[in-house]
Amino acid sequence: MGIISDQGLCRDGPSKMSGTHSEKLVHSELLHIKLVTERLSNAELDRSGLPRAYWRKRLSALTQTHQLTQAQFDEIDRILGALRD
């Protein structure tokens, strides 16, 4: 895996999506995941066909495929905190 610079740019690794379209995709994805995970309890998520591990994978995929802002990283951390076992 590459090294992430202070500006969130990936060096010596696979390139990440960036720009306005990427930012909109990330915003939409974070909003969706946040709404679903806040609406259902951890027990309800675990009983559903889409348990907490599924949502954690989706968040992880965002960090690996998009250049994120600090605010987006912070939001992902908050959601992950709510999804802890």
KAHU-V222393 format. One record per backbone hydrogen bond with DSSP energy under -0.5 kcal/mol. NH is the residue of the N-H (numbers start at 1). CO is the residue of the C=O. E is the energy in kcal/mol with one decimal. If there is no record, write none. Layout:
nh: (NH:NH)
co: (CO:CO)
e: (E:E)
This chain:
nh: (3:5:5:8:11:17:23:24:25:26:27:28:29:30:31:32:33:34:35:36:37:38:39:40:45:46:47:48:54:55:56:57:58:59:60:61:62:63:64:65:66:67:68:73:74:75:76:77:78:79:80:81:82:83:84)
co: (11:3:9:5:3:65:19:20:21:22:23:24:25:26:27:28:29:30:31:32:33:34:35:36:41:42:43:44:51:51:52:53:54:55:56:57:58:59:60:61:62:17:66:69:70:71:72:73:74:75:76:77:78:79:81)
e: (-2.2:-0.5:-2.4:-1.9:-2.6:-3.1:-2.4:-2.3:-2.3:-2.7:-2.5:-2.6:-2.6:-3.0:-2.5:-2.5:-2.7:-2.7:-2.5:-2.4:-2.7:-2.1:-1.7:-1.7:-2.6:-2.5:-1.8:-1.3:-1.0:-1.3:-2.3:-2.1:-1.9:-2.0:-2.5:-2.4:-1.5:-1.6:-1.4:-1.5:-1.8:-2.6:-0.7:-2.3:-2.6:-2.1:-2.4:-2.4:-2.1:-2.5:-2.9:-2.2:-1.7:-1.2:-0.9)
